[in-house]
């Protein structure tokens, strides 16, 4: 039987409710005892029947819906009832209200241990083609027509299942084994120490606002961690309801999302906060990275009154939460909420700042920052090192997801290209959450997706929910399969299929999972795109800039005490210390580090004021708009710009490059630094308009600001002293000249002789060659230490031919240039030219260096796109231009594998040029 929810009309019932309200306000538990013992009141009478009647439950539910003092009183009353009365209440909802609320149907069967009301998950047929949120939580029921208050009560019913355990396993964890030793290992629990029992208690009493306040006192990211935390291994994994744990993650996520709807002025509580930078009562803190560990660390320290600056390598904030997790799982608005709160607390964010390159940890200390938290993430993607990984169409999940998520390549209004996957077979290699994200993303882009996993489904480390959703959406799973080789088209150099080992499971390995072993059988699997989702290695950028940091054998930063490293006042956490881990563990590390940082301050008020002023000036410099100060056309399609970028200028070295984003809808482009002026705080860029992004850059005018310039990136050139009679030969084609200019100057400044062979297409394409231009000024400054040789394809300027023409003459003359032995050759320019130089010098044994700025996305090692295959001891080794380069020994580069990578997105670039009419 089902009843309509009606208005209460029983006068006696109303009178009894007033009595109930008064007693509850005074002492809820004493009233419960009276209620249980004395069945004389109307309300008590109903509950003491075998079953609650239809009319009564309709009236009671309607009172709960009123969202007034009485409804709160009733929630508190029901929350405190003994379990047998709660079960009676749930049976009444099931039997009498499931017509209006289908989710109540069957709820009473096994409640509270075995049944629950699940969050709303969009049907697979609706969600598998868009990027809207899949698991919409309890608020998703609003899309079915239920009011916010009705959803509040659905959430309350989930809280009502709680056993109110005294040992708090959801928060503190549980002993792995029932042994008495103090060192017995605990499992589960909450890494950020949320007081889960108290949170549920407040929800059970209808105190939603207070529950949110409690949770945010521990964790400012509840709407983030509530969505991506693997609760099945943490709080819910040790819930006493073993068959159907309390939906703690959903409750956590619900609270801030409810606040958005219920309180449009939810940030009002921050309005009267005086910025810690203004108060200057505590010394400044630098936070490196805006991922989960960095954000929680910054929030907690800012809320404690510390001036905080977060230095983020990307142009947008959130770290892996933004670039790695698709919006159908974690909407960007949730990340933005956290950033807004930190901003309102007085925290500052400096984007496009790569710690370890733009500045070292020591630089930050010198800039006035007392302590530093490093939450830079893991970094370098892992590959299998099997034949064929160099092929176009084989990429890391980091690159694929960054192109889709951070750079919004799926939006036609944005310039970052995506692989053409519609209707193609896509293989995703791996079994973790990143593999699920990549697979489900590719599916939404129209691909036919198969997850290739070397073990069975039971051993997959991903969240069960994510795999379940992937399979629902049409993603296929190939278990016990491991690629051994990728094969491509010899003309297009794109992958066409994988040769895959068929495995069986052997003995358990160190992880406790059975080890996969090839059976000897292989199969072929067609593939138009292969996405490698095999985890990440540690990024070496920060450690390489701070040799005092101790590293583990895996390259992660080692901890000395707590979250502090072996460098005093430098703390770390998350993937930088753990390797590939989870967002919630990273957040827990950030929280722990913040608690360690908050301690005795060994400075006087005057010293703190001076530190704050110094750090504020440094932060403000990092926040300066990167505006074009000068701009002029050097030759047809080639533009030189002088840009305000003081942070880049002060750290720039010869041979390095910057990552440039012209506009928010643009593409990240690597550009070599042509020059810089530390005192003026400027850098010079020379841009040749080849594709859409560079052509649009060349249309920018003086006064325009870039959306982001990050750097300097890559390793500086290896400049060392050669013999007095030797010469370093530089070969540059076209815009290779601006790249070799600072390198040649660096050689000249330490006393080396240089010979510069510079090639142009014709006299119409010359630049920097005049006496009052850079080459002329270089010659005037260093005199006989520099020899300039020009070539042109058509002979209209200098020697007719390519740069290889005079170089070949030098080599044939005994490896000498104008009587000087050639110490080394440095070649920068079009890839075909660099290869030609490499092929020319190799038989002569002349050391040759090439600068390879290939396809990049993040340019800090995270994406793995800038792969350079080199031969080491006869085996192909994967290097990365942004980490290991951009300079490489030309004679070990596998050019046949490297050169085709420039064609990876040629078709997409052509369509973009056509769309922009360029």
N, C-alpha and C positions, 0 to 999 in steps of 0.2 A: 504494500500500500504506500502511496505517496501523497503528500499533502502540499497545499500551497502555503507559503509563508504569509501569515496574516498578522494584523495588529492585535495586541493583547487587549482583552475586554473583561477579564475576570477581576472584579474589584478586590476580592479577597486576595487573589494572587498578587495584585499590585501592592496591597498593604503588607503582605509578607515580604515582598521584595524590598520595601523600605526598611523593614526591620533587619532584613539580611544585610542591606547596605550599611546600616549603622554598626552592626556587629562586625562586619568584615573590616570596616574602617578602623575599628578599635583593635581587633585581634582575630585575624582570619583563621588561625589554627584552632583557637578555642571554640569558634563558631562551628568549625567542622566537627569537633567532638560533640557539641550540643546536637548538631544535625544528625550525626550518626546514632546518638543515643536516644533522642527524643523525636519520634516521627509524627509530631502533631501539626507541623506547619505544612502549608500547601506544597511548597517546593520539596520538602523532605518526603512528603507522602508519595509524590510521583517517583522519586528515586528509589523508594523502598518497595515499589511494585516489582513484579517479575520483569516487566518491560515498561519502558517509558511510552506513554501514549502519543498518538499521532498529533493531536491538537496541541499538547503540551510542548513537544519538541519543536513544532512550528513556531509557537509563541516564544519559546526560549531562544531559538535561533534568530528570530527577528530582533529580539532584545540585544543579542550579541552584535547584530549588524548595525545597531544605532550609533556606535562609535561615540558614546558619551560616558559619563562617569559610571552609570549603571552597567554598561557593557563591560567596562574594565573590572568592576567589582565581580561580575559573573565569571569573567575569565579567571580571576584570582581564585574564586570559590571552586570552580571546576578543576583548576590546576592542583589544588590542595586536597582534592578528594582521594580516598583510597582507590586502588586500581580497579576493584570490582565495580565501583560506581562509574568510573571512567569508561569501562567496557560497556556498561549499560547505556551510557550516553552515546558512544560510537555506534552501538547496535541500532539505536533510534535514528541516528543520521542515515545509516545504511538502509534501514527498512522504510523510512518515511520521507526522506528528502533526496533520494538518489534519482528521482525523476528530474528534479531541478538541477541536481549536481551529480552527473553520471560518475564522476570520480569517487563518489561515496559508495558506489555499488560494490559489494563484497569486502568493503573495508574492515568489517567487524570479524571476518573469518581469520583468526590467528592474530588479531590485533592485541598488543602493540608489537609483538616480537617478529611477526612474519609478513604483515601487510602494511602498506603506507599509501599516501597519495603521491604519485610521482610528479616531478616537475614537467612542464609542458615542452615537448620536443616536436618540432615541425616535421610533418610527414616527409619521407624520402623523396617522393615524387614532386613535392613543392620546393624542396631546399637544394636539390642536387645540381641546380643550374644557376644558383645565385650565391652571393657572399653575405647574405643576411644571417643573423645569429641562428644557430641550429637549436641548441639547448637553451630555451628562453626562460628557464627557471619557472618559478611559481608565477611570476608576473606575466608569463606567456598566456595564462588563462584569461587575461584581459582581452586578448584577441578573439576569444570565444564569447565575449559579451559580459563577462563578470566584472563587477566593480572592484575598485582598489580595496574597499573594506572586505569584500567577499574573499579576495585573495589573501588579505591579512589573516583571515580566519582559517584559510586552508594552511597557511604557514603555521599558525597557532596549533592546528591539529597535528602537524608534524612534531612540533615541540612537545605536545601532550604525550607523545610516545616515550619521552625520556624517562629513564629509570632513576634519575637523580642519584647516581652512584657516588659513594663516598670516596672511593679511591681514585676517581678522576682519570681513568686511563686515556680518554680522548685528548686530554690536555697534557698529561705527564708521561704517557706511554705505559706499557705493561711489560713485565718480565717475560723474556723469551721462554724461560723455563721456570717452573715452580720450585726454585731453590732459594736458600736463605742467604747465600753469599752476597755481601754488599756490592760486589763488583759485577753481579749478574747483569747481563746486557738487557737494556730495555728496547722495545721496538714500538713503532707507532708514536702517537702523541703529536703535539703541535710544535713545529720548529720555531714559530714566532711566539709561542707561549700565550696564545689567546686563552682567556679564562672561559673555556667552553661551557662548563656547567653553569656558571653564573649567567652567561649569555642566554642559554636556553631557559634558565629560571626566569629571567626578565621577560623573554618572549612568552613564556607560559603565563605570566601575569599581565600580558597585554602591554608591556612597557617597551615598545619598539624603539623609541628615541633613546631611552637609557641603554638599551642593548647595543645600539650603534655606538654610543659614546664609550661604552666599556670596550668594545672591540677595537675602536680606533685608538684607544689609549695604548694598545699593544701593537696594532698593525694598521698603518694608514692605507693599506692596499686591499681591503677586504673584497672589493668588487673585482679585483684582479686575481688575487690568490684563491678566492672562492670559486673561480672558474677554471683555473689551470693547475691548481694543486692536486696531486694524486692522492685524494683523501682516502681512497681504498687501501693505501699503504700507510697512511698517517693516522689521523683522528678516527676515521670510520673503520680503519683496519683493526682497531682494538676495541671497538664498541661492544658493550655487553650484549647488544642485540645482534648476535652473530649471523643470523639468517637474513636480516634486513636492517642494517645499521641505520641510525638516525642520519638524515640528509644534512649533515653539518655544513658541508661546503655550500649547499644551496641556501641554507639559512644565513650563512655568512655573506653570501653575495646579495641576498635579498635586501639586507638592511640598508646599505647605501643607495641601492636602486629605488627602494621605497621612499627614501628621503627625497630623492630628486622629484618624485611625483607629488609627495605630500607637502613638501616645503620648498617652493621655488626660490626662497631667499635663504637657502641652506648654508651659504657661505657668510651669512651675517655675523656669525660668531668670530670671524677673523677680522672684522672691520676695524676694531679698535686696537688691534695689535700694532705696536710700534716696532718697526724693523730692527732686528739685532744689529744691522749695520749702522743704524742711527744711534741706538743706545750705546753701542761700543763697550759693553760690559764684560764680554768674553772674547777670547782670541779666535780668529777666523779658522775655519776648517775647509779643506779642499776635498771634494768627492770626485773620483775619476770614474765616469761611466754613469749612465742614467737607466740602467737595467733594474731588475727588482732589488738587488742588494744596495745599489747606489741610491735609489729613490727612498727606500725605507730608512736608510742611514741619514740622508739629508733631511727628511721629514722630522725624525726624532731629534736630531741635533738642532735644527731650526726652532722646533717647539721648545727646546730647552734654553733658547736665547743665544745660540751660537751663530755668528755670521757664517753662512755657508755658500760656497760656489760649487756648482756641479759642472764639470768639464766633460762634454760629450763629443765624440768623434764625428757623429753624423749631424745632418742638418735638422733632424727631428729627434725628439726625445722618446725614451722608452726602451732602448737597447733591443734585446731579443724579443721583448714583449711586443714591439712594433714591427721589426723586420722579419721575425721568425714565425710568429703565430698569426694565422689568417683571421680576418675579422668575423668569419662565421663561427669562430671559437672564442675570440677575445676582441670585442669592438674597441677601436682606438679611443672612443670617447671615455672609456674606463681609465685608460692611461692618462688622458688629458685631465681627468678629475684630480688625480693624484698630483700631477704637475701644478695644477691651479692651486691646490692647497699649500704646496711648498712655496709657491710664489707669494701667496697671501701671508705666509709666515715670515716672509722676507728673504727666502732663498733666491739665489741668482743662478742662471743657466747660461753657460758659454758654449755655443754649438761650434761644430767644425774645428774642434780643438783636440788634436791627437796627442795625448800625453805619452812621452817617449820619443816624440818627433817635434811637435810644436814647442814643447817644453819638457824637461825632465822632472822627476820628483824633487830633485835638489833645487831646480829652478823655482818650483812652487814654494818650497820652504823659504828661499831667499826673497820671494815676493810677499812674504808676510804671513803665510799660512802656517799655523802651529802644528796641526796634525793632518794627515792625509789618509783617506780611505780609498783603496783601489778595488773597484768593482767592474773591471774592464771586460769580464766574460772570458770565454774559452778561446775562440778565434779560429785557427786554421782547420778547414774541413779535412776529413780523412777520406782517402781513396783506397782502392784495392790493389793498385800497382799490377794490374793485369794488362796484357796486350790490348791495344785499341782504345785505351782511356783518353788518348789525345784527340780522338775524332770529334768533329763538330757534332753537337747533339748529345754529348756526354758532359754533364755538369753536376755540381754539388747542389744539394737541397738548399744550402745557404744562399747560393746565387739565385736559384729559381725563386725561392720565397721572397728574397729581397727585391727582386725585379717586380714581383707581383704586389707585395705588401707595402714596403717602404716607398718604392719608386712608382707604384700604382700603374704599372705597365698595362694592366688589363683595361684601363680607362683610355679611350682614344684621344682624350685631351692631353695625355701625358706622353713624353717623348721616349721613355725607356723602352726598348724593344723586348718582346717576349718571343720564345720559340713558337713557331707555328705548330700547334698540337691538335687542332680540331680534326677529329676523325682518325688521328694517328694512334699507333700503339705506343704507350708510354710505360716503361719499366721503372719502378721505384725500388731500389735495392736497400733493404734494411727493415727493421721491425720495431723501431721506437716511435715516440710521439712525432718526431720530425718527419719520419717516413709517412705517417698517417696524414700529417698536414700537407705534405707535398702531393701525396696521392689524391687527396680530396680536392686540393686546389686544381690539379691537372684535370680531374674529372669535371670540375665546374667550367673549365676552359674548353670542354668538348672532346677530351681525349678518351681513348679506351685504355684504362689503367689497370696494370697488374703489379701488385706488390710481390717482390721476389725475396723470399726469406730462407735462410740456410737451415733453420730448424723447423719445428712445427708451430702451429698456432699457440699451443699451450706454453711454449717458451718465450713468446714475444714479450719484450719489455714494455711495450706501449700500454697506455691505459685501456682497459677492457672496453670502456664506453667508446673511445675513439675508433678502435677497430670495428666494433659493432656498427657504429654510424657509417664507417667507410664501406663495409660490406652491404649495408642497407642501401647505400647510394649507388651501388653498381660497380664498385671497385672489386677486382678479383684478387685472390691470394694464391700464390704458387709456393707451397710449402716444400721444405727440403730441397731447395734449389739454390745454387750459387754460381754466378757468372764466372767463367774462366777466361773469356775473351770476348771482345766486341769487334764486330766486322762492319766495314763501311763501304760505300760506293767509291771506287777508285777515281772517279771524275769529280764528284761533288764533295767528297771527303766527309759526308754525313754518315752517321751510324745507320745501319740497316737491320742488323739483328745481333743477338747475343748467343754465344755458345755457352750452354749452362750445364754444370755438373748436377747430376741427380744424387742427393745425399741420403745417408741413413744416420741414425743417432747411435753414438757409441757411449763411452764412459763419461761421467760428469767431469766438467772442467772446474777451474777455480771459482767461477761464478755460481757453481752448483747446478748449472744446466748441462744436459747431456751434449757432448761434443759432436758436431756434424762431421761426417766422414764421407768422401766421395765413394760411390759404388762402382765407378768405372763407366757408368752409362752417362751419355750426354744427350742433350736435346738442343734444338734451335728455337729461339723465341724472337719473333719480329719486333723491331723497335725503331721508332722514329725519333725518340728522345729517351735518354737514360738519366735518371736522377739518383745520385749517390747520397744516401742518407745513413751514413755509417758513423756518425758522431764527429767530435772535434778534438783536435790536439790544442795544446796551449799556444797562444800567440806570443811570439818572442819580443814584440816591440818594447814593452815596458822593461822586462828583465834585461834586455840588451843595453838599455840606456842607464841602468842602475846595477852595476856589478856587485854591490853589497847584498842584493837580494839573494837569498838562498833558494834553489829550485830543487824539486823532486826529480826523480829519474824520468817522470812523464812531462817535465817542464812546468809544472804548476808551482806557484809561489808557496814556499814552506812557512809555517807559522812557528813563532818562538814561544809566545805565551798568550793564551786566549786567541784573539784575532790579530794580534800584533805580529808583524814580520820581524826578521832579524835586523831590519833597519829601524832605528828608534823613531817612534812617532808615525810610522807608516803601518797601516792596518789593511787587511784584505779579507775577501770572502767571496762566496759564490763560485762561479766556474773558474775564476782566476786562481783560486786555491784548491778547488775540488776537481777540476776538469769538468767534463760534461755532466751536469746535474739537473736539479729541478728548480723552478722559480721559487718555490716555498723554502727550500733549503738555502737558496741564495738570500732570500729575504730574512731568514733567521740569522744568517751570518752578519748581514748589514745591521740588524737590530742589536746583536751581541756586541758588535764593534762600537756602535753608538753608546751603549751602556759603559763600555770600557773607556771610551774617550771622555765621557762626562765624569770628571774627577777633580782632584786638586789642581788648581791653576797656579803655576809658579811665577806669575808676572804681576807687576804693580799696575795700577790703573793707568798710569801714563804709558807704560810699555804696551798695554793692551790697545790703548787709543792709537799709538803709532803703528802697531801691527795691522789694525783694522783699516787705517787710512792707506797703508801701503797695499794691502790686499784688495781694497776697493779700487784703487787706481789701476791695479793690474787687471782686475775683473772688467773694469770699464773699458780698458784698452782692448780686451778680447771681445767686447760687445760692440765695438765700433763697426758701423756699416762699411763693407768693402767696396768703396766707390771708385769709379773710373775717374782718374785725375787728368790723364792725357790719352788721346786716341788719334791715330792717323794710319792711313793705308800705306804700307811699304811697297806693295806691288799688287797686281791684280789678284784679288781674293785673299790677300795676306794683310793682316792688321796688327799693329803693335799697340799695346795698352800699358799704361802705368796705373797701378791699382793700389789704393790704400790698404795695406795688410801688415801692420807693424809686428804682429806675433809671428807671422811667417818670415818676414824679413830678418828678424833678429836671430833666427835659428837656421836660415838657409845655408846650404853648402853646395858646391859645384856638383852637378850631375843629378840633383834631386828634382822632383816634380811636385805639382800640386794637383789636388782633385777639385774640379771646378763645377759648380752648379749655377747656371746663368739665372734660372728662374725656378719657382716652386714646381712648375710642371715640366721642367727640363730633364736632362740626362746628365749623369755624372761623367765627366770627361777628364782624363789625365793630360796635363800640359806641362812640359818641361819649363823650369825657371830659366828665363833668358838673362835676367839680371835682377839685382835688388839693391836697396839703399837702406841700411840699418838706421841711420840718423833721420832720414825722411820717413821711415816706416812704410816704404813702398816696394812693390815687386813689379817686374816687367814681364809681360806675356806676349808671345808672338803666335797668332792664331791663323791657321790656314783654313778657309771655309770649304770643307770637304763634304760633310754631311749636314743634316738639318741643324743639329745642336751648334756646331761651330759656325755655320752661316748665320744663325740667329744671334750668336755672340758678337759676330762682327758688325751687326747692326746696332749694337748698344753704343750709347753716346756718353760723353763726359757728364758726370753727375749721376749716371745710373749706377745702381748697386747690384752686385751679384747676390744670389740667394745663399751662396756659401763657397768659400775657398778654404780648403783644409790642407795643411802641410807645414813644413816641407816633408815629403814622403820619399820612401825608398832609401837605399844606402847612398851616401856621398861617393863620389868618384875616388878610386884608390890612387891618389896622387903622391908619388914619391920621387926622390931625386935620382936622376940618371947621370951617366958620365958627361963630362964637360964637352966631349966631342960628339956625343950622340944627339939624336933628335927624336921627338915624339911626333908622329905623323897623324894628322887629323883629316878625315874625309867626311864631308858634309854635303848632302844634296838638299837644295831648297830650304825648307824650314828646319833642316838639321843644323844650319848655321847658328841660329840662336841657342841651340842645345850645346854645341861645342864651344861657344864663346866663353862661358864661365869656366869650363873645364880647362881650356887652353890657357886662360888667364891664371888659373890656379897653378898650372905647371910653370908658367913664366914667373910667377911671384916667388917660387922656391928655386929659381935659377935654371930650369930646364930650357933647352932650345925646342921650339915647336915649328913644324911645317904644316901649314893649313891648306888643304886642297878643297876648294869650295866650288860646287857645280850648280849652274842654273840652266833652265831650259833655253833661254836666249837673253839678249841684252835688255829686252823689255821686262824681264822678271828680276832684275837686280835689286838688291837692297843691302844697306850697311857697307857698301864698298867704297864710298867717297872718302876723301881725305878728312872731312869734318864729321864722318860717321864712325861707327864703332870699330870697323877694321882699320880705318885710317888712323884713328886715335890710338888703337892698340899698337900699330906699327910705330907711331911717333913716340910712344911711351917706352917700348922695349927694343926698338931699333933692330940690330942684327940678330937679336935673340928670336925673332919671328920671321918666317918666310911665308909669303902669301902667294898661292897659285890658284888661278881661276880657270874654270872650264865652262863651256856652254855646249849644249847639244848641237846647235846649228853653226857654231863657230863665230857668232856675232860678238862674243866677248871672251877674251882669254883663249885658251887652247880648245880646239874643237874636239868634242867627245865627252865621255863621262869622267867622273872622278877617278875611275879605274885606269884611265889612259896614262896620266903621269905616274900613278902609283906603280903600274906594271913596269914602266921604264926604270923606276927606282929599284924595283926588285930584281929586274934582269941585270941591272948594273952592279949587282952584288949586295943588295939590301942596303943601299946608301941613298941619301937624299942630299944632293949638292955637296957630296964629299963626306957627309956625316952618316955613320951607321944608324940604322933605324932601331931604336930601343923598343918601340911598340907602336901599333896602329890603333887609333880610336876612331870608330865609325858610327855616325848618327845620321839617320835620314830615312827614306823609304825602305821598307823591308827588303825589296828586291835589290836595292843598292848595297845594303849591309851584307846580304848573302853573297853578292858578287865579290865584295871586298874580302869576305871570309874565305871564299873559294880560291881567290887569287893569292892570298898570303899564306894559306895553309901549307902548300908544297915547299915554301921557302922557310917554314919554321919561324916566322915572325909573330911574336905574341900580338893578338888582335882582340880588342874589346869592342862589343856592340852594346848599344843602349836600346832596350826593348820595352817600350811602353805599349803593350798589347791591350786587348779588350779588358776593361776593368769595370767593377761596380763600386765596391767600397774602397778599394785601393789600400786597405790596411791588412790584408791577408784573410779576412773573414769569408770571402766568397769563393776564392780559388779560381776565379775566371781567368786571371792573367797567367795561366800555366805556360811555362817554358820547358819543353822536354830537352834534357841534356843527357849525354852519355857519360856514365861513371863506371869505370872498370868493365866496359862492354855492356852495361845494362842501362836501360832507360830510367832516369830519375826525374821525378816531377819537381820543378822549382817554380817559384812565383815571382813575377817581376816586381811586385810591390814590397815583398819581404826580402827576397834574396838578390834582387836587382835594384834598379833597372839594368845595371851593367853586367854582362856575362862574357865569359871566354867564348869568342865566336866559334872557335874550332871544336867545341864540344856540344854546341847547339844542334839539335836534330832538325835541320831546316825543313826537310820534307814533311815533318809532322807539325812544325810550328807555323809555317807560312799559311796553310789553309785556314787557320783559326780566324784570320781577318775577314773571311767570308761568312762567318757564322750568322750574321744578321744583315747580310747584303740585301736580301729581298725586302726585309722590313724597312731598311733605310731608303730603298727606292720608293716604296709606297709613301713613306713620310715626306720625302722631297716633293713627290707629286701632290700630296695633300696640302702642303704649304706653298705650292706653286714656286718652288725654289729651283 
